[in-house]
Amino acid sequence: MRPLYLLGILLIAVFALVVRLPDLTDRPMHNDEAVNTIKFRELWLGDGFKYDPHEYHGPTLYDATLGPVLASGARNLTETNERPFRLVPLYCCIALILLLPLVADGLGKWATLIAAALLAVSPAFFYYSRYYIHEMMLVLFTFAAMGCAWRYCRRPSLGWAALTGASVALMHATKETA
């Protein structure tokens, strides 16, 4: 049952990816997305990240964007489009689905598969996983913290404790309101 269960999670994640990838550039950037793109540009140009506690959020979204933007072949912001930016929250949603097995022994395998399927087809998750803002990344790190803490409670180890702490740190680095 375990290989079939993991195959089910993987197939659901692939389905979620396949339905989210098309047409990432069809909708113009929302103001929040454009602001995040400008913040990424500052980091990309070597100006670093300057945290302002009264405005904006942490650097993890911008740091994670570097890979997709470089993979796009763009040498500057004018050579990009919405796609590499929107890939970051999309990948976070897929990672969220793939992390669900962390809590399967508490939820049950069928409930975990159903949760994965609901995440894959949820209109809200569909929309926010294609929207270049911090929320999907925050949800991923929050669930990772909960899942790793659950694993630690089930079988205490330094590894699970460290992963829980790292997830909490990433939550805070993503959005200080975490």
N, C-alpha and C positions, 0 to 999 in steps of 0.2 A: 504493500500500500504506500510506503514512503516514496519510492521512485515515482509512482503515478501521481501522488499528491504534489511533489515538487515539480513535476512536469506540468500539472494543472496550474500552479502558481506562475510558472514560466510562460505558459501559453497565454494566460490572462495578461501578464505584463507585456508580452509581445503584441497582443491585441490592442492594449491601451496605447502602446507606442505607435502602432500602425494607424489607428484612427486619429491620433493627435498630430502626427507629422505633416500631413498635407495642408497646404494653404496657410502656413505660418505667417506669410507676408501679405495676406489678402486684406487685413484690417490695419488701418493706420495706427501708429503708436498713440496710446493714451498719454496724457500729460505725465502721470506717474512713471510710466515706462520711459518717456523721453528724459525726465530728470535723472532716472537711474542710468540711462545711457550716457548722459553727460558726466555723471559721477564716475562711470567706468572709463570714459575717455580721459579724464584727469589722471586716473591711476595708470592707464595704458601709456600716456605720454611721459610718465615718469614723475609726475607731480606728487605722487604718493596719495595716501588717503588721510584726509584731515577730518577727524570725527567732530561733529558739532552736536552737543547734547540737546540743542533746541530744534534741530532740523535733521532730517535724513535718518539713516540707520547705519548698521555696521558694514564692514567691508566684504563679508563672505560672498555675497551675490556678485560683486564686481570681480573678486578674485576667481570665482568659478567661471566667469564669462570669458576669461582670457583664452582658455582652450578652444572653445567653439569659434571665437572670433579669429584666432590664429589659424585654425583648421579651415576657415572659409577662404583663406588666402588674402584677406584684406590687409593693406599696409597702413590704412588710416580710416577714420570713421566714415568718410564719404564713400568708401568702397564697400561698406557693409549695408545690410538691410536688416529687417526685423528678425530674420530666421536665427542667426547665431545667438542672439540675445534671448529669444523665446525658447531656445533649446534647453537653457539652464533650468527653468522651472519644470519643463516637460520631463527632463531626466530625473529631477527630484521626485516627481509623481511616480515614475516607473520604479525608482529606488524604494519609495514608500511601499509599493505593492510587493516588491521583492523582500522587504524586511518583515512582512507580516508573519512568516513562519517563526519569528522570535517568540511570539506569544501563542503559537498554535496549541501547545500543551495546556494552556489555560482556557483558550476559547474553544478548542476542539478543531479538528482538521476541516470538517465540513463548514463550520462557522467561519474559519479563516479563509477558505475558498470563496465563500459567499461574500465576505468582506472585501476580498480582492476583486471579485466581479463587480461589486457595487462601486468600488473606487474607480474601476475601469470605465463604467458607464455613467457615473454621476455627472450631471450637467455642471454642478458647481466645481467639481474637481477638473472636469474637462476645460472649463473656462479659465480657472486660475492656473492650471498647468501650462497654459499657453499665453501667459500674461507676465511680462518681465518686471515682477515685483518680488519682494522678500517673503511673502506669505507661504508659498509652497515650500521654500527652503526651511522656513521656521517649522512648518508642520512635519517635514521629514526629520529634522533634528529633535523635535519634541517626541515624536514616536520612537526614534532611535534611543533616546534617553529612557523612555518608559520600557521599551523592549529589552534593553541591556540591563536595566534595573531589575526587571522581571527575571531575566536569566540569572542575574547575580543572586536574587532571592531563592531561586530554585537550586542553584549550585554555586555557592560563593567562590569567587576566584579573583585574583588581582586583575586579570584581563577584563572581566565583565565590569568590575569597579572602574577601571581606567576608561573603558569605552563609555560607561555611563557619564563619568566626569567630562570626557571629551565632548560628548553630545550636548551636555548642559552648557559647556563653554561655547560650543558652536551656536547653540540657541541664542545665547547672549550676544555673541559677536555678530549674529545675523540681525537681530532686532532687540534692542536694549529693553523693550517692553516685555520680553519673554518672562 
